[in-house]
């Protein structure tokens, strides 16, 4: 918060207009800069010898003219000039949990060129079923096995148009309208959107630093009679935590005891490289496991795989067909080429190195507050404490030029929204711009008017 005490005696007309004129003059002179927070209205009224109503009217006029931005619960801030105001696409995006395509662009370009030269449009864009005729998906599945995707039990594995498609098919297969889906207290927004579209009720279960809490899960089963739980055991989105082997065994045992199905989202598995067993290894008859390539190669690679117990295989297949008539064709071909020439391994290594470097950058800006994070994660969970309303922080950060999202986007209706944000490091293609965004966010969080520390 700045100290602002201009001389308004030279301005004629109503007092509120004199205040607006003085404000505009100091902005144009550079005495007030974008992002500066004005003193509280009561303090301004005392300084200028006017009523609070006069100050309120002046602020309203200043807002209408684009001079200031008022954020509920936080105060009034100097706006960017209209001719310099950042457009949404110009914001430094720390909100989107994707991997930077630029890191692997060279390998992708070569693979695309090779696919087109060797196979052509007739093969790449023709009809394709979800059965693995001719071993079209074998290369991709073999590679996924090397990074930990090894289905257990009597299962069948289907391709899907990314993990989101697999989640849609799983929820459509395992639950109906009005049914309860248990999940982590903060969870993947894509699942929440699907459940809402299907008329299902998502109920959040307590999380700790190893993921979903077994006692809380057992209590939720007893209270809701739910028969489906959605879990992200590895690099949980949004919190970034990873379940230990012991926790995975506990959770699987509870689900078996309540005869419930688990939808195991392992889209982060290839990048994480944690070497832990899948939940399905402990309950193979009751788990749908989903993984894919969007979190280890590029967001636009819409190819995922779902390992499904054979007893629900036909119904799951029908859900895939209903929501995506043709199976993927271009992406399995592309992945196959990259597996065969070794470039997929190279891309994974590049992303691991890039994620580690970006985490080091986050450490250099935020210090030990980052806490214990998997070294190959592109996202962090940031608790901001009670002093700063999280929605206000999101708006202030936007004014400063940084796009972030609050915890409410990841919460079920039954969960109290924590004062937190998910901080993503992959949407910004350039590390220099990422550094700028992190520094801007740090300055926003370190506003001297705030009373609490920031902890990850």
N, C-alpha and C positions, 0 to 999 in steps of 0.2 A: 504494500500500500504506500502511495506517495503522499507527500505533503504539498497541497495545492492551495495557495493563498494569493491569487491575482488581485490587482486593483481594479475594481469594476466601476469606480466613480466616474470614469470618462465616458461610460456608455449610457446613452439616453434611452428612454422608453421604460416599459415595465421591467421590474427587477429580474424576473425569470429570464427575459430575453437578454438582459445584460450578462447574466451568468452563462448563457449559451454562447453569446458572442465572445466572452472572455475565454471560454473553453476552446472554441474554434480557433481563436487567435493563437493560443498556446500550443495547440496541436500543429498548426501550420508553421509555427516557429521552432518546432522540435522539442519544446519543453515538456510536452506530454507525448509519450510514444505508445504505439500499439501494444496492448497487453498490460499497460499500467492500470493499477486499480485505484479508483478515486476513494477518498475518505467516505465514511458512512454519511448518509444524508443528514443525520442529526448534527454531526460535526461541521458539515458544510453550512448548515443553517446558523450555527453559532458563529462560525468564522465570518460570514457575510452579513450577520445581523438581520436575517430574514426568517420567515416561518418555514417549518418543514414542508408545508403545502407548496410554498414557492419553489423550494428545491425539487420537490417531486415533479412539479410542472416543468421545470427546466430540464430535468433528466428525461422526461417523456419527449420533450421537443428535441433534445439531442439524439435520442434513440431514433426518432422519426427521420432525422437528417443523416443518420448513419454515422454519427460521431462516436457513440458509445454502444456497448452491448451490456445489458443487464442480465445477470445470472442469478436465479433464485437461490438464496442461501449462501451466496458467495460475495455479491457486490456488483459494482458497475465498473466496466473495463473500457479503456480506449480501443476503438475498433481500428482495423486496417482501413486506410483510405479506399474509397470505392474503386478507384482505378488500379489499386494494388491488392484488393481483397482476393485471397486465394480461392480459386474455384475448387469444387470437391475433388476433381481429378488432379489438382495441383497440391493437395495435402500430402504430407509424408505419412504413408499408411502403415501404422503399427497395429492394425485391427484384424487383418486378414491372415489366417493361418495357412499359408501356402509355402512351397519351396521355390526359390528363385530360379526361373528357367534359364537365365543367362549363364548360370554355372555349367550347364550341360548342353548349351545350344549347339555347339560344334558337333557333338556326338549325335544329337537328334537330327540335325540337318543331313548328316551322312547316312543315317539309317533310313530317313524318309526318301532320300534320293535312290538308295539301293532298293527299297521296296517298290518304288515306281518303275525303276528300270527292269527289275527282275520279274515282277509279278503283274504290273499294269492294272489299269482301272477295272477291267473285267473281273479280276479275281478279288481285288481289294474292296470293291463296292458291290459285290453280288450278294445274293441271299445267303444267310448263315443261320444255322440252327444252334440251339444251346447244347446239343450233344457234341462230343469231341470227335467228329468224323475225320478220319485221316490224321489224327494226332495234331490238329491245328493249335491246340493249347499246351501241348506237352512241354515245349521249351520254357515257356513262362512258368509253368507249374514246377518243373524241375529246378528252376532257379529259385523260386520262392521257398522250396524245400531247404535249400542251402542256407537261407536266412531265418529258418525256424517255422515255416508254415507246413507242418506235417500232420495232416488229419489223422485222427484215431478212430477206431471202431468201424462199424459197417456204415460207411458214408459214401456219398456221391458228390463230386465237386462240379459246380456250374460256373461259367463265366458270367459276368454282369457288367453293365455300363458304369463302372466305378462302384466304390463302397456304398454310396447313397442308394443306388439301385438295389444292391444286396440287402440293405437294411429295410427298404420298402417291401421287398419280397418276403423277408423274414417276418416282419410285423403283420403283413397281410396273411401269412400262412398260420402264424401261431396265436393270433388274437383277433377279436372282432370288435365292432363298435361297442363302446361302453366298458370294455375290459380295462383292467389296470396294468400298466407297464411300470415295473420298478426300475430305477436307474440311480446313478450317483447323484448326490445333491446338486452338484454342478456338472453338466454333461454336454454332449455334442448337440448344438442347435439343430442340425439336420435331422436327428432322430426326433427331437421335440416337435419339429414341423410336420414330420410324417405322421406321428401319433395324433396330432391335432387334426390333420386332414382325414385320418381314418376314424375319427371319433373316439379315440382311445384316451385314457387318462394316465398321464405320466406322473409318478409319485417319486420324489427324490428321497434317497437314503443317505445318512450321514457318511461323510468322507473324513479320512485322516491322511497322514503322510504316506500311507501305503495303499490308498484307494478306499473302496467301499468297506464299511466297518461290519464284521460278521454279526455281532450281537444286534446291531441296528437292522441288518438285513433280515435276520430271523424274526425280529419283532414286526417288521413291515409285512413279511409273509403272513404271520399270524393275524395281523390286524386287517389286511386287505384281501386275503385269499387269492392274491395274484399268482399267475402261472407262467409269467414271462419276466425276465430281468435283462436289461441292456447294460453291459459292462465294457469299459475300455481299460484293460489291465496294464497296457504298456504305453508310457508317455500320455497319460490320461489327458483328454482334451475337455476342459481348458486348463486344468491345474498342473499338468506335467508330471504328476506322481506316477510311480510304477509299483505294481504289486510284487511282493516277495513270493517265492515259491510256497512258503508256508501259508501265506494269506490266500493264495490261489487255491490251495488244497482245502482250506477251511470254507471258502465261499462255494466251491464246487460241491462239497459234502452237504452244505445247508440246502442248496438247490435240489440235489438228489433227494434229500429227506422230504422236501415239500413237493416233490414230483413236478418241479418247474423247469422250463427251458431257459437256457442262457443264450442271448445273442452276444457273441464275443467279437467286439470290434478291434481288429488288430491291424488297422491301416498304417499305424506308426511302427509296426514290427520291423520291417526291413531297415529303416533308418536308425532305429534305437540300438539294434545289435546287442540286446541284453542277455541273450542266451538262456532265457528262462522257459520252462515248459508252458505250453498253452493250457488254458483252463480245460480245454477239451480232452487233454490227456488224463484228467481226473474224473470226467463225467462224459464219456464219448457218445452216449446214447441220447443226451439231452442238450446238446450244444450246436448252434449254428456259428461257424467261425468265418469271419469276413476279413479279407485283406485286399491289397491292390497296389497300384504304382503311382498314385497321385501324390503321395507323401514321401516318395523316395526318388522320383524322377522328374515329373512336371505335373502341375495341377490339371492340365488339359488332356493328360493321358487317361481317358475314361475307360479303364480296364480294371476290373476287380474280379476276385474269385470268392465263392461261398462254398464251404464244406458243410454238407447237410446230412443228418442221419437219414439213411435210405427210407426209413418208415414214413418220412414226410417229403421224400424227394419229388413225387409226382405233383403234390400240391404246390411245392415251392417252384417247380418248373412252370406250372400254370401261372403263378404270380409273376414270374419273370416275363413270360410271353405277354401277359395282359398289360404290363407296364413298359415293355420294350420289345416290340414284335420280332425284331431281328437281333441275333446275338452280335457282339462286336466282331468286326472283320479286320479293319485296318490296324487296330492297336495290337491284337495278337501277332499279326504278321511283323509289325514293327519291333515288338518285344523279342520275337523269335530271332530276328536278324541281329539284334543287339546282344542277345545271349550267345549266339554262335560266334560272333567276332570279339567277344569279351568287353564290348563297350558298355554294357549294362553294369558290370562290375566296376568299371572305371567311373561311371556316373555316380554310383552309390558311394564310392570312396570320395569323390569330389564333394558330394553333399555333406558327408560326415565331416570332412575337413572344413567346409564352409560354415556349417552349423557351429562347430567348435570355435572357429574364429569369431563368429558373430556373438557367441556367448561371452567370449573374452572381451569383446567390445562392450557388451552390457556390463560385465564386471568392472571394466575400467571407468564406466560412467556412474554406476550405482554401488560399486564396492561390495562389501560382504553382505549387503542387503539382498543380493540375488539368491543366496542360500544354496542348498544342495539340489542341483538340477542335472539331469542326464546330459552328458557332454555333447550329445548329438541332437538336442532339441532345438527347434526353431521357435518355440513359444515358452513363455513364462507366466506365472500367476503372481500378480502384485497386489498385496493388501495395503490399503492406504489409510486405514484408521478412521475413527469416527468424526474427526474434526472437519473433514472436507466431504460434503455430500458427493457421492460418486458421479451422479448425473451432472452436477455442476462442474466437476473436474473434466468430464468429457467435453462439455461446451467450452470451457476455458482453454483446454488443449486445442480444440478446433480453431478458436480465435488465434492461438499462437502458431497454428499451421501444422498440427499433428492430429491424426485421426486415430482414436482408440475407442474401445467399446466397454461398457460396464458389465458387471457380473450378472445383471438381471437377464441378459440374453441367454444365459446358460442355466437358469434356475426353473424348476417346476413351481407350480402354483402353491404347493404346500411348504416350500422352503423360504426361510427368511433370507433376503438378498444380502450377501456380505458386501462390505465396503472394499471392493476389489475390482481389478481390471485384468483381462488377459492381454499380455504384451507380446506381439508377434514380430519376429525378426526377419521373416523371409519375403514379405510382399514387396519390400524395397529392393530393387535389383542392384543398386549401387551402394557399397559399404560406406562411402563418404556421405551419401544422403542419409543412410541409416544412423551414422554417428551424429549428424545434425539433428535428426528427429529425436534421438535419445537425449541429447543435450537440451533440446527445447522442452522435452517432457520433464527432465530432471529439474529445470528451472521452474517449470509450472508447479511441480510437487514441492519444491523448496521455497515457495512463496513465504516471506517472513511473517505474513499474517496468519499462517497456519501453526497450530500448536503441537501436532503429533509427528512422530517419526514415520518414515516409510519403510515397510519391511516386506520382503518377498517370502 
